[in-house]
């Protein structure tokens, strides 16, 4: 093989390498005119070689990146190499593609720079993965901050009623004449503590998938009217104007969970609406959707809070009128319960101090008998029984035993399961 044949074979191999490269390989003059364009360049940028060769390289450079080309040409004229320069270029269809550029000067036999060879690697997926990673890291930071704020607030919410209970007990010891008021305060604060713990446990059960729905055909309009009426009779609306407008609206749902949803939505509105504010409950039905709305004239939500209102650990601002406190789990629980019923919930607000609107949508039920809310369970008197209380907390075990004895029951205590079973097996009734 003579020298000319070797040269042609070498050129053919080089051309094959360039043409089969996964990266775009483009050559251009020092004036920025495209002189070669491989198959990968056609795939990445959308222009055929015939369309690109002879055109200025600005064909694929977005207008806001033109200065980059001036910088690159300046470095090339100085004989410098540009390596791993990450930027974006514009495809024929107008879409932007993220690329990494390596640009080398091309020299003639005398060493004079006559152009440039550009290798462009498509890093769109890498850039997308990096953006997703950065977003995940940001979300993790926000969640961690929200968790820390929640734990700090949880300590505050638990400590406050415990302090009040401790002080009421001191009053009982020092001033027996105030015992009635002290006992009432202890009962009130203990109930508040129970609600806090119940909220925590309920959210945990729903998240863990341990909630089972007792589905019934329910008129949500009637249930909402009855629930609002019961809250009104309990004195919950003394400082606010509350209205309730409903239409018959059948859903297939768990009545207890519907009341829980209503209670949290209305409770949230009461908590964030100043004295003399207004709250409206509205139930309507369309062809296939039942809508429950709770609107208030309260402090509203910022755009950031609106985006995350139903997320765990997210809290609104604590204004002076928020005397009731709470863990801020209500809306999280609402969303989870609504989704268990194959529904959706959204929050709307024009901004801070502009009020809020919470909208629950549930599938409308169009078949079956006429529905009514499930009746509430009535208390029944239980005849005296022999009971074994199994509880590892000594004080709790003692108090429960005393309460049961006050109701006429015969009670024994056990600190753990095995000893409880032992007492049951050796009871007089078990031995008969």
C-alpha positions in Angstrom: 0.0 0.0 0.0 1.5 3.3 -1.1 1.5 6.5 1.0 -1.6 7.9 -0.7 -3.6 4.7 0.0 -2.5 4.8 3.6 -3.6 8.4 3.9 -6.9 7.6 2.4 -7.4 4.6 4.7 -6.5 6.8 7.7 -9.0 9.4 6.6 -11.7 6.8 6.1 -11.1 5.4 9.6 -11.2 8.9 11.1 -14.4 9.7 9.2 -16.0 6.5 10.5 -15.0 7.3 14.0 -16.5 10.8 13.7 -19.6 9.6 12.0 -20.3 6.8 14.6 -19.5 9.0 17.7 -22.4 9.4 20.2 -21.2 13.0 20.7 -21.8 15.8 18.2 -18.5 16.6 16.4 -18.6 19.9 14.5 -15.8 21.9 12.9 -16.0 25.6 12.1 -13.8 28.5 10.8 -12.5 31.2 13.0 -15.4 33.3 11.7 -17.8 30.8 13.2 -19.0 29.2 9.9 -19.8 25.5 10.1 -17.6 23.3 7.9 -18.5 19.7 9.1 -21.4 18.2 10.9 -21.6 14.5 12.0 -24.6 12.1 12.5 -24.7 12.8 16.2 -25.0 16.5 15.5 -28.0 15.8 13.3 -29.6 13.8 16.1 -28.8 16.2 18.9 -29.6 19.5 17.2 -32.1 18.4 14.6 -30.4 19.9 11.5 -29.1 17.7 8.7 -25.5 18.2 7.6 -26.8 19.8 4.4 -28.8 22.3 6.4 -26.0 23.1 8.8 -22.8 23.2 6.8 -22.1 26.7 5.5 -24.3 28.3 8.2 -23.0 30.4 11.1 -22.7 28.4 14.3 -25.1 30.9 15.9 -27.7 28.7 14.1 -27.8 26.7 17.3 -26.9 29.3 19.9 -29.8 31.0 21.8 -29.7 34.8 21.6 -28.9 35.2 25.3 -25.8 32.9 24.8 -24.2 34.7 21.8 -21.5 36.3 24.1 -20.3 32.7 24.8 -19.4 32.3 21.1 -17.3 35.5 21.2 -15.5 34.2 24.3 -14.8 30.8 22.7 -13.5 32.3 19.4 -11.2 34.7 21.4 -9.7 31.7 23.3 -9.3 29.7 20.1 -7.4 32.6 18.4 -5.1 32.6 21.4 -4.5 28.9 20.9 -6.4 27.9 24.1 -8.4 24.8 24.6 -12.0 25.0 26.0 -12.9 21.9 28.1 -16.1 20.7 29.7 -17.9 24.0 29.2 -21.6 23.4 30.2 -24.2 25.5 28.4 -27.4 25.1 26.4 -28.0 25.1 22.7 -31.2 25.5 20.6 -32.5 22.6 18.5 -34.2 23.1 15.1 -37.6 22.6 16.8 -36.8 25.4 19.2 -36.2 23.2 22.3 -33.1 23.8 24.4 -30.7 21.0 25.0 -28.0 21.0 27.8 -24.6 20.2 26.5 -21.0 20.0 27.6 -18.5 21.4 25.1 -14.9 20.7 24.4 -13.4 22.9 21.7 -9.9 22.5 20.2 -8.1 24.8 17.8 -7.4 23.3 14.3 -4.0 24.2 12.8 -2.5 24.0 9.3 0.9 22.5 8.5 2.6 25.7 9.5 0.9 25.8 12.9 -1.4 28.6 12.0 -4.9 28.3 13.6 -7.5 28.1 10.9 -10.5 26.8 12.7 -11.9 24.8 15.6 -13.2 21.3 16.3 -16.1 21.2 18.7 -17.3 18.1 20.6 -20.8 18.5 22.1 -22.1 15.9 24.6 -25.8 15.9 25.4 -26.1 16.2 29.2 -29.8 16.8 29.3 -30.5 13.7 31.4 -27.5 14.6 33.7 -28.8 18.1 34.1 -32.3 16.9 34.8 -31.0 14.4 37.4 -28.9 17.2 39.0 -32.0 19.5 39.2 -34.1 16.7 40.7 -31.3 15.9 43.2 -31.1 19.6 44.2 -34.9 19.8 44.5 -34.9 16.7 46.7 -32.2 18.1 48.9 -34.2 21.4 49.2 -37.4 19.5 50.0 -35.5 17.4 52.6 -34.1 20.6 54.2 -37.6 22.1 54.3 -39.1 18.9 55.8 -36.3 18.7 58.4 -36.9 22.3 59.3 -40.6 21.8 59.5 -40.0 18.7 61.7 -37.8 20.7 64.1 -40.4 23.5 64.3 -43.1 20.9 64.9 -41.2 19.2 67.7 -40.5 22.5 69.4 -44.1 23.4 69.1 -45.2 20.0 70.3 -43.1 20.4 73.5 -44.7 23.8 74.0 -48.3 22.5 73.5 -47.7 19.6 75.9 -46.0 21.6 78.5 -48.6 24.3 78.8 -51.6 22.1 79.9 -49.2 20.1 82.1 -48.1 23.3 83.9 -51.8 24.3 84.3 -52.6 20.9 85.8 -49.7 21.1 88.2 -50.7 24.5 89.4 -54.4 23.4 89.8 -53.1 20.5 91.9 -51.1 22.9 94.1 -54.3 25.0 94.6 -56.2 21.8 95.6 -53.6 21.0 98.2 -53.4 24.6 99.6 -56.9 25.9 99.3 -59.6 23.1 99.4 -62.4 25.7 99.0 -61.2 26.2 95.4 -61.4 22.5 94.7 -64.4 22.7 92.3 -62.8 25.2 90.0 -59.4 23.5 90.2 -61.0 20.1 89.3 -62.8 21.8 86.3 -59.5 23.2 85.1 -57.7 19.9 85.4 -60.5 18.2 83.5 -60.4 20.8 80.7 -56.6 20.6 80.3 -56.6 16.8 80.5 -59.2 16.8 77.7 -57.0 19.2 75.7 -54.0 16.9 76.2 -56.1 13.9 75.1 -57.0 15.7 71.9 -53.4 16.5 71.1 -52.3 12.8 71.6 -55.4 11.6 69.7 -54.4 13.8 66.7 -50.9 12.4 66.7 -52.1 8.8 66.9 -54.7 9.3 64.3 -52.3 10.7 61.7 -49.9 7.8 62.5 -52.7 5.3 61.9 -53.7 6.8 58.6 -50.1 7.1 57.3 -49.5 3.5 58.3 -52.7 2.4 56.5 -54.4 1.1 59.7 -57.6 3.0 59.2 -60.6 0.9 58.1 -63.6 2.7 56.7 -67.2 1.7 57.7 -68.8 2.7 54.4 -72.4 3.7 54.5 -74.7 5.7 52.3 -74.7 9.2 53.9 -76.4 12.5 53.1 -73.4 14.8 53.6 -75.7 17.9 53.6 -77.8 16.5 56.5 -74.7 15.4 58.4 -73.1 18.8 58.0 -76.2 20.6 59.3 -76.4 18.3 62.3 -72.7 18.7 63.1 -72.8 22.5 62.9 -75.9 22.5 65.1 -74.2 20.3 67.7 -71.2 22.6 67.7 -73.4 25.6 68.1 -75.3 24.1 71.0 -72.0 23.3 72.6 -71.1 27.0 72.5 -68.3 26.8 70.0 -69.6 29.7 67.9 -70.1 32.3 70.6 -67.4 34.6 69.2 -68.0 34.0 65.5 -70.8 34.3 63.0 -71.3 30.8 61.5 -73.7 29.9 58.7 -74.5 26.5 57.1 -76.2 26.1 53.7 -76.6 22.6 52.3 -78.4 20.5 49.7 -79.1 16.8 49.7 -75.8 15.2 48.7 -75.4 11.4 48.9 -71.9 9.9 49.3 -70.6 6.5 50.1 -68.5 7.2 53.2 -67.7 6.5 56.8 -69.9 8.9 58.9 -67.5 9.0 61.7 -64.7 10.1 59.4 -66.9 12.7 57.7 -67.6 14.2 61.1 -63.8 14.2 61.7 -63.2 16.0 58.4 -65.9 18.6 59.2 -64.6 19.0 62.8 -61.1 19.7 61.6 -62.1 22.1 58.8 -64.4 24.1 61.1 -61.9 23.9 63.9 -59.2 25.2 61.6 -61.4 28.1 60.5 -62.3 29.0 64.1 -58.6 28.9 65.1 -57.5 31.3 62.3 -60.5 33.6 62.3 -60.4 36.6 64.8 -63.3 37.3 67.1 -66.4 38.6 65.2 -65.2 37.0 62.0 -67.4 34.9 59.8 -67.4 31.2 58.8 -69.6 29.6 56.2 -70.2 25.9 55.6 -71.7 24.9 52.3 -72.6 21.5 50.8 -73.6 21.1 47.1 -73.9 18.4 44.6 -73.3 18.2 40.8 -73.8 15.3 38.4 -70.9 13.2 39.9 -69.3 15.3 42.6 -70.3 16.4 46.1 -68.6 19.5 47.3 -68.1 20.6 50.9 -66.8 24.1 51.4 -65.7 25.8 54.6 -65.0 29.5 54.0 -63.7 32.0 56.6 -62.8 35.7 56.9 -59.7 34.9 58.9 -56.0 35.6 58.5 -55.7 33.8 55.1 -52.6 32.1 53.8 -49.4 33.2 52.1 -48.6 31.6 48.7 -45.9 29.5 50.3 -48.2 28.2 53.1 -51.0 27.6 50.5 -48.7 25.3 48.5 -47.9 23.2 51.6 -51.1 23.6 53.7 -51.9 19.9 53.8 -48.3 18.7 54.4 -47.3 17.1 57.7 -45.5 19.4 60.2 -46.6 22.6 58.3 -47.9 25.3 60.7 -49.6 28.7 60.0 -48.6 31.8 61.8 -49.5 31.9 65.5 -51.4 35.2 66.1 -52.5 36.5 69.4 -56.1 35.4 68.9 -55.1 31.8 68.6 -55.7 30.8 72.2 -56.5 27.2 71.6 -53.1 26.2 70.2 -52.9 22.8 68.7 -50.4 20.7 66.7 -51.5 21.8 63.2 -52.2 18.2 62.1 -55.9 18.9 61.2 -55.5 19.6 57.5 -53.0 16.8 57.1 -55.6 14.4 58.6 -58.3 15.9 56.4 -56.4 15.3 53.2 -55.6 11.7 54.2 -59.2 10.9 55.2 -60.6 12.5 52.0 -58.1 10.6 49.8 -59.2 7.3 51.6 -62.7 8.2 50.3 -61.3 8.7 46.7 -61.8 12.4 47.0 -59.6 15.5 46.9 -59.2 18.7 48.9 -57.8 22.1 48.0 -57.1 25.3 49.8 -57.7 28.8 48.4 -56.7 32.2 49.7 -56.0 35.6 48.1 -53.2 36.1 50.6 -52.6 37.0 54.2 -55.6 38.7 56.0 -57.8 37.7 53.0 -59.6 34.7 54.5 -59.4 31.1 53.3 -61.6 28.6 51.4 -61.2 24.9 51.9 -62.9 22.7 49.3 -63.5 19.0 49.6 -64.7 17.0 46.6 -66.1 13.5 47.1 -67.7 11.1 44.5 -71.4 11.4 44.5 -73.4 8.3 45.3 -76.4 7.9 43.0 -77.8 4.4 44.0 -79.2 2.8 47.1 -81.8 3.7 49.7 -82.3 7.2 51.1 -79.5 7.8 53.5 -79.2 9.6 56.8 -76.2 10.1 59.1 -75.4 7.2 61.4 -76.9 7.7 64.8 -74.5 8.5 67.6 -74.0 5.7 70.1 -75.9 6.3 73.4 -74.4 5.5 76.8 -75.8 2.4 78.4 -75.3 1.3 82.0 -73.2 -1.8 82.4 -74.2 -4.2 85.3 -71.4 -4.9 87.8 -68.6 -7.0 86.4 -65.4 -8.6 87.6 -62.6 -6.9 85.7 -58.9 -7.3 85.5 -57.1 -4.1 84.6 -53.8 -4.8 82.7 -51.6 -1.6 82.6 -47.9 -1.2 83.0 -48.3 2.4 84.3 -48.9 2.1 88.1 -50.7 5.4 88.5 -52.8 4.8 85.4 -53.7 1.4 86.6 -54.7 2.7 90.0 -56.9 5.5 88.6 -58.7 3.2 86.2 -59.3 0.7 89.0 -60.9 3.4 91.2 -63.1 4.7 88.4 -64.4 1.2 87.7 -65.0 0.5 91.4 -67.0 3.8 91.6 -69.2 2.2 88.9 -69.8 -0.8 91.0 -67.3 -3.3 89.4 -65.0 -5.7 91.2 -61.5 -4.9 90.0 -58.1 -6.5 90.2 -54.8 -5.1 88.8 -52.0 -6.7 86.7 -48.9 -5.0 85.5 -48.4 -7.1 82.4 -50.2 -9.5 80.1 -49.0 -12.8 81.6 -50.0 -11.8 85.1 -53.3 -10.5 83.9 -54.1 -13.9 82.2 -53.0 -15.6 85.4 -55.5 -13.6 87.4 -58.3 -14.3 85.0 -57.6 -18.0 84.9 -57.7 -18.2 88.7 -60.7 -16.1 89.2 -63.7 -17.7 90.9 -65.8 -17.5 87.7 -63.1 -19.1 85.6 -62.8 -22.1 88.0 -66.5 -22.9 87.9 
